[in-house]
Amino acid sequence: MASVDWSYHRPGCISCKRTQEFLAKHSIAEAEQVNAKKTKYERDAALGLLDGVDNLYVTRGKKTLHFDLKNDRPDDDEIAAVILGRSGTLRAPVLRKGKTLIVGFTEEAFEKVLT
């Protein structure tokens, strides 16, 4: 069975629900799951999640941004601008698989990285 190392979700979030449906449909297990209502990642903690990450995919609406953190890492302000929500905390959903972190949901990015 395929798996993701870590997931971050918020109950009641439509994108988080779609993420859970995608994982179930593809029989992808979550090794660790964190509830965003109980654990909030502010700027420094959210940026800390990028330690050891080579590829970052961030979905905003229908657009997916890809950051090659290993070879061409943007500054922390640029990354924070796309991974943090209006509240200043990490957006949900977030999945980590190996050296890849995905923020937000698009089926295309999930297909590419997770299957």
Backbone as CSV, one residue per row, in Angstrom:
resi,resn,N_x,N_y,N_z,CA_x,CA_y,CA_z,C_x,C_y,C_z
1,MET,0.837,-1.182,0.000,0.000,0.000,0.000,0.881,1.244,0.000
2,ALA,0.559,2.199,-0.842,1.290,3.461,-0.893,0.966,4.286,0.350
3,SER,1.860,5.222,0.674,1.600,6.055,1.849,2.242,7.419,1.709
4,VAL,1.760,8.339,2.524,2.394,9.642,2.680,2.962,9.672,4.096
5,ASP,4.049,10.406,4.268,4.716,10.443,5.564,3.956,11.273,6.592
6,TRP,3.301,12.348,6.106,2.689,13.312,7.025,1.565,14.031,6.311
7,SER,0.473,14.269,7.023,-0.619,15.051,6.443,-1.142,16.045,7.472
8,TYR,-1.620,17.153,6.972,-2.138,18.252,7.787,-3.484,18.621,7.192
9,HIS,-4.521,18.540,7.986,-5.856,18.796,7.454,-6.694,19.559,8.468
10,ARG,-7.757,20.170,7.974,-8.678,20.899,8.831,-10.076,20.312,8.632
11,PRO,-10.685,19.775,9.690,-12.045,19.245,9.575,-12.991,20.323,9.041
12,GLY,-13.853,19.935,8.121,-14.807,20.875,7.545,-14.295,21.601,6.322
13,CYS,-13.035,21.451,6.001,-12.416,22.100,4.837,-12.733,21.278,3.582
14,ILE,-13.255,21.927,2.554,-13.625,21.220,1.322,-12.399,20.619,0.641
15,SER,-11.303,21.377,0.553,-10.084,20.852,-0.078,-9.517,19.682,0.724
16,CYS,-9.636,19.760,2.033,-9.156,18.662,2.878,-10.012,17.420,2.658
17,LYS,-11.310,17.612,2.486,-12.205,16.486,2.210,-11.841,15.847,0.871
18,ARG,-11.561,16.655,-0.132,-11.160,16.130,-1.442,-9.840,15.361,-1.336
19,THR,-8.943,15.880,-0.507,-7.669,15.196,-0.289,-7.911,13.818,0.314
20,GLN,-8.739,13.752,1.353,-9.038,12.477,1.994,-9.696,11.510,1.016
21,GLU,-10.578,12.017,0.169,-11.232,11.177,-0.836,-10.220,10.642,-1.844
22,PHE,-9.283,11.500,-2.264,-8.245,11.076,-3.203,-7.397,9.968,-2.582
23,LEU,-6.975,10.170,-1.337,-6.140,9.177,-0.661,-6.881,7.845,-0.531
24,ALA,-8.151,7.899,-0.164,-8.931,6.675,-0.024,-9.108,5.972,-1.374
25,LYS,-9.416,6.743,-2.407,-9.625,6.177,-3.748,-8.379,5.452,-4.250
26,HIS,-7.201,5.980,-3.923,-5.941,5.405,-4.390,-5.255,4.524,-3.334
27,SER,-5.976,4.226,-2.257,-5.457,3.376,-1.169,-4.110,3.876,-0.663
28,ILE,-4.035,5.172,-0.396,-2.813,5.786,0.118,-3.016,6.054,1.609
29,ALA,-2.172,5.444,2.423,-2.263,5.597,3.879,-1.484,6.833,4.333
30,GLU,-1.858,7.333,5.504,-1.158,8.464,6.106,-0.418,7.965,7.345
31,ALA,0.906,8.079,7.333,1.688,7.607,8.471,1.414,8.465,9.702
32,GLU,1.291,9.775,9.503,1.001,10.695,10.604,0.017,11.740,10.103
33,GLN,-1.008,12.008,10.891,-2.026,12.978,10.507,-2.138,14.023,11.612
34,VAL,-2.116,15.302,11.216,-2.201,16.408,12.168,-3.447,17.227,11.868
35,ASN,-4.217,17.510,12.906,-5.441,18.301,12.798,-5.082,19.788,12.891
36,ALA,-5.385,20.553,11.845,-5.024,21.971,11.790,-5.793,22.813,12.804
37,LYS,-6.914,22.316,13.287,-7.654,23.072,14.315,-6.981,22.947,15.675
38,LYS,-6.241,21.868,15.866,-5.584,21.638,17.150,-4.122,22.079,17.142
39,THR,-3.467,21.969,15.998,-2.047,22.331,15.874,-1.906,23.354,14.767
40,LYS,-1.482,24.549,15.125,-1.309,25.614,14.139,0.178,25.832,13.886
41,TYR,0.527,25.952,12.625,1.907,26.218,12.235,1.988,27.666,11.763
42,GLU,2.589,28.515,12.585,2.802,29.888,12.170,4.040,29.940,11.290
43,ARG,4.412,31.123,10.824,5.449,31.306,9.810,6.700,30.461,10.043
44,ASP,7.367,30.621,11.167,8.638,29.924,11.387,8.459,28.407,11.423
45,ALA,7.402,27.944,12.078,7.146,26.503,12.141,6.797,25.958,10.758
46,ALA,6.020,26.725,9.995,5.649,26.297,8.640,6.884,26.212,7.755
47,LEU,7.753,27.209,7.835,8.986,27.175,7.043,9.891,26.037,7.507
48,GLY,9.836,25.703,8.781,10.615,24.585,9.313,10.206,23.247,8.711
49,LEU,8.959,23.146,8.253,8.505,21.910,7.613,9.236,21.650,6.298
50,LEU,9.904,22.668,5.772,10.611,22.526,4.500,12.006,21.922,4.657
51,ASP,12.449,21.724,5.893,13.755,21.092,6.112,13.749,19.708,5.472
52,GLY,14.701,19.450,4.607,14.794,18.165,3.934,13.884,18.021,2.729
53,VAL,13.141,19.070,2.387,12.234,19.031,1.239,12.963,19.578,0.010
54,ASP,12.919,18.832,-1.080,13.535,19.271,-2.341,12.528,19.909,-3.285
55,ASN,11.273,19.448,-3.234,10.238,19.951,-4.135,9.013,20.378,-3.349
56,LEU,8.547,21.589,-3.642,7.357,22.137,-3.011,6.347,22.451,-4.100
57,TYR,5.149,21.896,-3.949,4.041,22.197,-4.858,2.995,22.941,-4.044
58,VAL,2.557,24.091,-4.562,1.548,24.891,-3.866,0.418,25.186,-4.838
59,THR,-0.787,24.843,-4.425,-1.962,25.085,-5.250,-2.689,26.316,-4.747
60,ARG,-2.978,27.207,-5.669,-3.787,28.391,-5.390,-4.855,28.439,-6.457
61,GLY,-6.094,28.163,-6.084,-7.158,28.094,-7.076,-6.885,26.943,-8.027
62,LYS,-6.851,27.228,-9.313,-6.572,26.179,-10.306,-5.104,26.163,-10.723
63,LYS,-4.304,27.040,-10.149,-2.897,27.164,-10.510,-2.021,26.415,-9.500
64,THR,-1.074,25.639,-10.008,-0.125,24.945,-9.147,1.270,25.486,-9.408
65,LEU,1.910,25.937,-8.329,3.279,26.445,-8.411,4.226,25.339,-7.969
66,HIS,5.372,25.252,-8.642,6.399,24.284,-8.254,7.658,25.047,-7.894
67,PHE,8.225,24.714,-6.738,9.484,25.312,-6.294,10.508,24.196,-6.145
68,ASP,11.636,24.336,-6.829,12.747,23.403,-6.707,13.631,23.934,-5.584
69,LEU,13.379,23.472,-4.372,14.072,24.004,-3.200,15.522,23.557,-3.125
70,LYS,15.843,22.488,-3.801,17.214,21.978,-3.768,18.139,22.825,-4.640
71,ASN,17.665,23.224,-5.813,18.531,23.913,-6.765,18.255,25.399,-6.927
72,ASP,17.064,25.857,-6.555,16.721,27.258,-6.795,15.705,27.729,-5.755
73,ARG,16.095,27.690,-4.492,15.175,28.034,-3.404,14.923,29.543,-3.349
74,PRO,13.649,29.943,-3.406,13.334,31.358,-3.226,13.528,31.754,-1.765
75,ASP,13.479,33.050,-1.480,13.654,33.471,-0.088,12.409,33.115,0.730
76,ASP,12.574,33.132,2.041,11.508,32.710,2.940,10.243,33.549,2.788
77,ASP,10.379,34.837,2.491,9.208,35.691,2.324,8.350,35.230,1.149
78,GLU,8.990,34.841,0.049,8.253,34.376,-1.127,7.527,33.062,-0.829
79,ILE,8.213,32.171,-0.144,7.589,30.891,0.203,6.448,31.111,1.193
80,ALA,6.693,31.916,2.218,5.657,32.170,3.224,4.405,32.772,2.583
81,ALA,4.588,33.607,1.586,3.450,34.253,0.923,2.506,33.247,0.281
82,VAL,3.018,32.091,-0.115,2.157,31.111,-0.784,1.717,29.945,0.117
83,ILE,2.453,29.679,1.188,2.055,28.545,2.033,1.230,28.965,3.252
84,LEU,1.226,30.249,3.567,0.452,30.725,4.710,-0.866,31.317,4.246
85,GLY,-1.897,31.120,5.034,-3.203,31.693,4.729,-3.316,33.100,5.298
86,ARG,-4.501,33.679,5.167,-4.742,35.039,5.677,-4.551,35.140,7.175
87,SER,-4.727,34.039,7.882,-4.576,34.031,9.341,-3.107,34.055,9.764
88,GLY,-2.201,33.852,8.794,-0.776,33.801,9.115,-0.300,32.416,9.501
89,THR,-1.177,31.429,9.342,-0.796,30.051,9.659,-0.801,29.218,8.385
90,LEU,-0.173,28.055,8.477,-0.057,27.147,7.340,-1.429,26.801,6.780
91,ARG,-1.537,26.885,5.470,-2.771,26.495,4.803,-2.940,24.978,4.878
92,ALA,-4.161,24.543,4.740,-4.455,23.105,4.712,-5.233,22.824,3.438
93,PRO,-5.098,21.648,2.900,-4.337,20.487,3.335,-2.863,20.582,2.934
94,VAL,-2.053,19.792,3.635,-0.627,19.664,3.311,-0.268,18.186,3.418
95,LEU,0.487,17.700,2.440,0.985,16.325,2.469,2.487,16.336,2.259
96,ARG,3.162,15.449,2.952,4.587,15.254,2.714,4.817,13.795,2.367
97,LYS,5.514,13.606,1.263,5.936,12.269,0.854,7.404,12.375,0.502
98,GLY,8.238,11.717,1.286,9.677,11.784,1.044,10.176,13.219,1.102
99,LYS,10.770,13.669,0.021,11.346,15.011,-0.037,10.444,15.984,-0.786
100,THR,9.135,15.669,-0.828,8.172,16.509,-1.526,7.073,16.935,-0.563
101,LEU,6.742,18.226,-0.601,5.653,18.769,0.194,4.633,19.379,-0.757
102,ILE,3.349,19.061,-0.528,2.268,19.607,-1.349,1.342,20.398,-0.433
103,VAL,1.116,21.661,-0.784,0.200,22.522,-0.028,-0.994,22.812,-0.921
104,GLY,-2.185,22.503,-0.436,-3.393,22.692,-1.231,-3.729,21.411,-1.974
105,PHE,-4.843,21.449,-2.696,-5.283,20.252,-3.403,-5.510,20.529,-4.882
106,THR,-4.880,19.732,-5.717,-5.272,19.577,-7.123,-5.018,18.121,-7.459
107,GLU,-5.953,17.549,-8.139,-5.822,16.139,-8.490,-4.579,15.907,-9.347
108,GLU,-4.245,16.863,-10.228,-3.085,16.707,-11.109,-1.792,16.582,-10.307
109,ALA,-1.601,17.475,-9.340,-0.377,17.420,-8.527,-0.327,16.137,-7.703
110,PHE,-1.466,15.743,-7.158,-1.507,14.523,-6.361,-1.200,13.307,-7.227
111,GLU,-1.763,13.259,-8.421,-1.484,12.151,-9.341,0.011,12.076,-9.653
112,LYS,0.609,13.224,-9.918,2.022,13.276,-10.284,2.925,12.803,-9.153
113,VAL,2.647,13.251,-7.941,3.539,13.005,-6.828,3.211,11.718,-6.059
114,LEU,1.940,11.402,-5.949,1.538,10.329,-5.037,1.254,8.989,-5.690
115,THR,1.023,8.976,-7.007,0.671,7.694,-7.616,1.730,7.242,-8.600
